[in-house]
Amino acid sequence: MSMMNSKTSAINGHTTARPGAGTNLALATVAFAVTFWAWNLVGPLSKTYTDALDLTPTQTSILVAFPVLVGSLGRIPVGVLTDRYGGRMMFTVICFVSIIPTLLVGLSHGSFTGLLLWGFFLGIAGTSFAVGIPFANAWFPPTRRGFATGVFGAGMGGTALSAFLTPQLVSAFGLLRTHLVMCAALAVMGAVMWLFARDSPDWRPSTEAALPRIRDALKIKATWQLSLLYAVAFGGFVAFSTYLPTLLTISYEFVQTDAGMRAAGFSLAAVVARPVGGMLSDRIGPVKVCLASFFGATGMAVVLSFHPPAEIPAGTSFVLMAVALGLGTGGVFALVAKLVEPARVGTVTGLVGAAGGLGGYFPPLLMGVIYQATGDYVIGFWLLAVTALLVGLFTMRVFRQVR
């Protein structure tokens, strides 16, 4: 028995969290929140840009969705680079590099083309997710990785901070000064990560070439399966976080600051639900958590398709949708920790994270087109309901034997 326990410990690297695990998890979570705030700077100000530039609903949705593109696809190379250089280095680099597009978006507020161009590069800030998952995983034993990735994932609350505070800051200080404040926050965060964060003693840099690692990760069936799940769970969260301020100003006629407060509430509910999803995954299994997520999202999408009145009916439905999606984001990466060997978590995280980001890229575009064509969002919510239902049934079938 002792030999078996020794062998298990050798495979897992450690059976308890390393000293310093909590501190590094907290630093990574804060860095994730700051970079996600930067990533979501455009969405909460969609009304400002629409009015100033006389944009159509489709143009507004394109503007809101554009930063999601690089934040999605960029996670693939960033995940590979994290396997090679470690989370401390990559968090630092992403924070400092993100300062450039953050500043240039603030300077381009009078140009639709300029906003698209620098909003595209603003997506670099959104790649930090692919850094934090392997960084957090390495500090914790397998039995607590659902908790670790769930707590780290709460950093997506940066979108809630952005939705709530960005319109307020712009009203108080102006658009450019708000972006300068964000640049300063990124600089401070980059310095903090470099000076105080540390990679886990169990982490070992990968020496494999990037393309073979990506190719090998794509050969793993779980990579594709989990990408589908994450495209709905996290993609749904990203889509609502970026487009909900626009939807609320158009469909429910809220002013921009009020829409931002309600979008922040949505994001906050998802943020709280994500670590709960991770912890529940450790306790009852990630498959059950994912099923609750997808079937819950199905039900809420059906309710929202009937355009319930604002505040209590609609607000409750949006919050429950956020909870469902938040639980799913925690559950999916608990599955990653179970199904993928630690040495490949960074690369697989990049691929799965990219799928999740892309899942959030297309819905805002589609919603803008649907509204411009029909004058409401009914078809969009029904498409979400059908998609979530089908992915829930897929999860039930494919992962039924995962304990």
N, C-alpha and C positions, 0 to 999 in steps of 0.2 A: 504493500500500500504506500509506504513512504517513497519507494522508487517511482510509483505512478504519480504521486503528488509532485515530486521533484521534476519529473518529465513535463507535467502540466505547467509548472512554474517556468521551466525553461522555454517552453513554446510561447507562453503568454508574455514572458519578459518579467512580469511582476504580478502579484496577486492583490496588492493594495495600492492605493494612490500614492505616488511619490511625494516626499516632502517638497513643498512649493507648488504642488499641483493646483491648489485653490487659487493662489496668487496669480499664476500664469493663466488659468482659465478666466479669472476676472479681467485681467489685462486684455486678453484676446477678445472677450465679449465687449468691452468698452471700445476697443479699436474697430470691431465689426460694426458697432452702433454708429460711430463717427463716420466711417466710410460709407455706410448705408444712408446716412443723412445726406452726405454729399451726392451720392448716386441719385437720390430722389429730390433734388432741388427744383427740377423743372415741373413735375406734376402738380405740386400744391399751388403753383403760380400760373396754371393754365389759363385761368380767367383773365389775368393781367395781360398775358401775351396775346390771347384771342382778341381782347378789346383793342390793344395797342396796334396790332398788326392786321386786324380785320380778317381773322382766319375762319375757314369753314370748319364744321365738325370733323371732317376727315383730316384736314391739315393739323388741327389741334391734337387729334389722336396720334398722328405720325410724330409730332413734336414730343408728346409725352412718352411714346414708346421707344424713341430712338436710343436713349441712354441704356435701355435694357439690352440692346443687341450686343454691344461689346461686353457689358457686364455678364452676359450669358456665355458667348463663345470664348471670351477671354479666360474663363475659368478652366478651360482645357489646358492651355500652356501653363497657366499659373499653378494648377494642381501638380503638373509634372515638375515645375521649378521648385515647388515646395518640397517635394520628395528629395530633390537634390540639394537645396540650399537651406531648408528649414523654415519654420514659421516665423521666427524672430526676424530674420533677414527680409522675408517677403512682406510681412506686415509693414516693416519700416519703409521699404521701397514703394509699396502701393500708396501709403499715406503721403509721401513726398511727391510722387509723380502725379497724384490726383490733384495737387494744388494748381497745376497749370490749367487743365480744362475748367476747374472750378472758377478760377479768376476770369478766364476768357468767356465763359458763359455769361458772367456778370457784365462783361464789357460789350456783349453782343445782343443786348436785350432789344435793340431796335431793328434787328435783321433776322428774318426767318431763316435764311440760309446759314448765317453765322451761328444761330442757336442750334440748328440741325448738326452742323459740323462739330462744334465743340461739345454739344450734348452727346454726340456719338462717342467722343473720347472721355466724356465724364463717366461712361460705363466702366472705365478702369477701376473706379472706386468700388464697383459692385463685384469685382472678382475676388475680394477679400474672403468671401465665403469659402472658396476652395483652399485657402490657407488655413483657416481656423479649424476645420473638421479634422484633418490629420494632426495638426498641432495639439488639439485637445485630446484626441484619441490616444496619442503617445503617452500622455501623462497619467492615464487611468487604466485599470485592469478591464478586461472584457466585460465583467459583470456590472461595471459602472459606466460603460461608454454611452449607454442610452442617456443617462443623467448628464454626462459631460457634454455630449453634442447637443442635448436639449437646452442646457444652460447657455452654451455658446450661441445657439440659434436664437436665444432671446435678444441678442444684439440686433436682430432685424427690427427691433424697436426703434432703430434710427429712422425708419420710415415714419413712425408715429411722431417722433420728435420733429421731423421735417414738416409733416402735414400740419402739426399744431403750431410750431414756432416760426417756420419760415414766413408765412403770410404776416404774422404779427411783427416780426423783425423788419420786413420790407415796409410795412405801414409806418413803423416808428423811425427807421433809420434810412430807408431807401434801398433799392435793389443792389447797387454796387457795394455799399457798405456791408450788407448782409453777406454777400459772397466773400468779402474780405475777412469777415469774422469766421466764416467756414474755412477759409485758407489758413487762418491762424490756428484753428482747432486741429486741422490735419497736420500742421507742422509740429504742434505740441505732442500730438498723439504719436507721430513717427519717432520723435525724440524719446518719448517715454518707452516705446516698445524696444528701441535699440539699447537704451540704458538699463532697463529693468526686467524685460522679458528674457526667458531662457528656454531653449529647446529641451525636451525631456532627455534624461540620461539614457533612456532606451531608444531614442531616435538615432538612426544611422543614415547618413546621406546615401542616396542611390547614385550609382556610377553608370547605370545603363543609359544609353542614348534615348532621347525623348520619343522619337517616332516609334521605335520598337516597343517602348513601354505603353504608348497609346494603343498601338496595334494589339499588343497582348491583352490589354484591358478590354478592348473591344471584342476579343474572343471569349470573354467571360459572359455567359448567358445572363447572369445576375445584373451586369452593367446595363444591358438593354431593358431588362424587366424593371429595374429600379428607376431607370430614366423615365419610363412611362409613368410610373407612380408619382415621381417628383414633379414631372411636367404639369400634372394636375394639382397636386397639393401646394407646392411652392409657387408654381406658375399662377395658380389662382390667387394666391396671396399677393404676388407682385402686381398682377393685373389690377386687382382691386385697389392696392395701395397707390398705384400711379394714376389710375383713371377715375377712382371714386370721387375725388374733388370735382372733376369735370362732370361726371354723371349727376352729382348732387346739385351743381349749379344749373345744369340744363333741365334735368327731369323734375327736381323738387324746388328749383328757383331759390336756393340758398345763396347768400352773398359769399364771397370767396373765403373770408375768415371763418364764417360759420361752417361752411363745407369742409374747411381744413380741420376744424375741431372734431367734426364727426368722422372724418377719415382717420384722424389720429386715434379716435376711440376704436375704430375697426382694427387698426394696426396693433394697438395696445392689447386688445383681446387676443389676437393671434400670437403676439409675443408671449403673453402669459401662458397660453395653451401649449406653446412649443416645448418648454421644459417639462410641463406636465405630461405631454405625449412621450417624451424620452423616458421619464421616470415610470410611467405606466407600462412602457415597453419592457423595461427591466423586470417589472412585477408580473404582468399578465401576458406579455408577448407582443411584439410589434405588429403582427398580422391583425390581431383584434383591434389595435389602435387605428391602423390604416383603414380597416373596414368601417369602423365608426366614423372616421373622417369622410370617406367617400360617400357613404350612404347619407350621412348628415348633410353634406354639401348638396347632394341631390335634392333632398327635401327643401332646403332653404332656397335653392335656385327656383324651384317650382313656385314657392310662396312669392318670391320677389318678381316673378314674371307677371303677376297680377297687379303690380304697381300699388302695393298697400300704402295707406296714408303715411305721411311723414311722422317722425318721432317714434311713438311706442310701437306700432306694428312694423313699420319699415326698419326703424332703428334696431329693434330686437332681432329682426331677421338678419340684418347685416352683421350684428354682433355674433349671433349663433353661427353664421357662415364663417366668420373669422375664427371662432373657436374650433370649428370642424377642420378648417384648413391648417390651423396651427398645430392641432394634434397630429395631423397627417405628416407635416414636415418633420416633427420629432420622431414619428414612427418609422418613416422611410430610412432615416440615417441610423436608427437603431438596427434596421435590417442590414444596412451596409456594413456595420460593425460585426454582424453575425456571419455574413456571407462572403466577405472579402478579407483576404489575408492582410495583416497590418502593413506590410511593405508596399502594397499596391493601393492603400486607402487614398493617398493623395491623388493619384492619377484617376482612380475610379470616381472620387469625389468631384474632380474637375469635370469629368464627362457627365455625371449625373447632375451636378450643379448647373452645367451648361443647358442640359435638357430642361431643368426647372426654370431657368431664366428665359429660355425660348418659349416655354409654356406661358410665361407672362408677357412676352413680346407681342404675340399675335392678337390676343383678345382685345386690347385697346384699339388696335387698328380695325378689327372686325366690328366692334361696338360703334366706332365712329361712322363706318360705312353703313351699318344697319340703321342708325339713327337718321343719317342724312337721307336714306332711301325710304324709311317707313315712318319717321317721326316719333318712334318710341324704341325701347330696348327689349321688348318681349321676346323676339326671336333669339337674341343673344343669351338671355337667361335660360331659355329652353335648350339651347345648344350646350350650355354648361351642365344642365341637369342630366342630359343624355350621356355626355362624356363622363361625368363623375359616376353615374350608374354603371356604365360599361367597364370602367376601370375598377370599380368595386367588385364586380363579378369576376374580372380577370384576377384580381388579388386573391379572392376566395379560392379560385381554382388552382393557381400556380403555386401559391405559398402555403397551402393548407397543411403541409407537413413540417413547416418551420416551427420549432418550439419556442 
